[in-house]
Amino acid sequence: MKELEEIVQAFHAIDAAERHYREVLRKHLKAKTVQQVDVSKALNRTREMIRRDAMTEEERAELRQADADRKRQKRATDAR
Protein backbone atom coordinates (compact mmCIF):
# COMPACT_ATOMS: atom_id res chain seq x y z
CA MET A 1 0.00 0.00 0.00
CA LYS A 2 3.00 2.31 0.36
CA GLU A 3 3.29 2.47 -3.44
CA LEU A 4 -0.37 3.42 -3.83
CA GLU A 5 -0.03 6.13 -1.21
CA GLU A 6 2.98 7.52 -3.07
CA ILE A 7 0.94 7.66 -6.29
CA VAL A 8 -1.95 9.41 -4.55
CA GLN A 9 0.40 11.98 -3.01
CA ALA A 10 2.02 12.66 -6.37
CA PHE A 11 -1.39 13.13 -7.96
CA HIS A 12 -2.40 15.65 -5.29
CA ALA A 13 0.88 17.48 -5.83
CA ILE A 14 -0.11 18.00 -9.48
CA ASP A 15 -3.32 19.70 -8.39
CA ALA A 16 -1.49 21.91 -5.90
CA ALA A 17 1.13 22.85 -8.50
CA GLU A 18 -1.56 23.77 -11.03
CA ARG A 19 -3.35 25.99 -8.50
CA HIS A 20 -0.05 27.68 -7.65
CA TYR A 21 0.79 28.20 -11.35
CA ARG A 22 -2.61 29.76 -12.00
CA GLU A 23 -2.34 32.06 -8.98
CA VAL A 24 1.16 33.24 -9.94
CA LEU A 25 0.14 33.69 -13.57
CA ARG A 26 -2.96 35.68 -12.62
CA LYS A 27 -0.95 37.86 -10.21
CA HIS A 28 1.75 38.75 -12.74
CA LEU A 29 -0.62 39.32 -15.64
CA LYS A 30 -2.76 41.58 -13.48
CA ALA A 31 0.29 43.51 -12.24
CA LYS A 32 1.52 43.66 -15.86
CA THR A 33 4.96 42.43 -14.83
CA VAL A 34 4.77 39.96 -17.75
CA GLN A 35 2.87 39.95 -21.00
CA GLN A 36 0.57 37.16 -22.04
CA VAL A 37 2.41 36.72 -25.35
CA ASP A 38 5.72 36.18 -23.52
CA VAL A 39 4.19 33.56 -21.23
CA SER A 40 2.61 31.90 -24.25
CA LYS A 41 5.94 31.63 -26.03
CA ALA A 42 7.85 30.50 -22.92
CA LEU A 43 5.35 27.72 -22.16
CA ASN A 44 4.58 26.86 -25.79
CA ARG A 45 0.87 27.34 -25.15
CA THR A 46 -1.65 29.42 -27.08
CA ARG A 47 -2.62 32.83 -25.77
CA GLU A 48 -6.16 31.50 -25.34
CA MET A 49 -4.84 28.72 -23.09
CA ILE A 50 -2.93 31.27 -21.02
CA ARG A 51 -6.03 33.46 -20.78
CA ARG A 52 -8.08 30.53 -19.51
CA ASP A 53 -5.33 29.46 -17.12
CA ALA A 54 -5.39 32.93 -15.58
CA MET A 55 -9.14 32.82 -14.90
CA THR A 56 -10.50 32.31 -11.41
CA GLU A 57 -12.57 29.20 -10.72
CA GLU A 58 -15.72 31.32 -10.87
CA GLU A 59 -14.77 32.74 -14.27
CA ARG A 60 -13.95 29.26 -15.55
CA ALA A 61 -17.34 27.99 -14.35
CA GLU A 62 -19.09 30.86 -16.17
CA LEU A 63 -17.14 30.11 -19.34
CA ARG A 64 -18.03 26.40 -19.16
CA GLN A 65 -21.69 27.30 -18.67
CA ALA A 66 -21.65 29.71 -21.61
CA ASP A 67 -19.98 27.06 -23.81
CA ALA A 68 -22.57 24.47 -22.76
CA ASP A 69 -25.41 26.91 -23.49
CA ARG A 70 -23.94 27.74 -26.90
CA LYS A 71 -23.62 24.05 -27.78
CA ARG A 72 -27.15 23.31 -26.58
CA GLN A 73 -28.53 26.17 -28.68
CA LYS A 74 -26.57 25.01 -31.74
CA ARG A 75 -27.89 21.46 -31.38
CA ALA A 76 -31.43 22.80 -31.10
CA THR A 77 -30.95 24.95 -34.20
CA ASP A 78 -29.34 22.12 -36.16
CA ALA A 79 -32.20 19.76 -35.24
CA ARG A 80 -34.80 21.97 -36.90
Protein Blocks (a to p, Z undefined) as FASTA:
>chain_A
ZZmmmmmmmmmmmmmmmmmmmmmmmmmmmnopacfklmmmmnopafklmmmmmpcfklmm
mmmmmmmmmmmmmmmmmmZZ
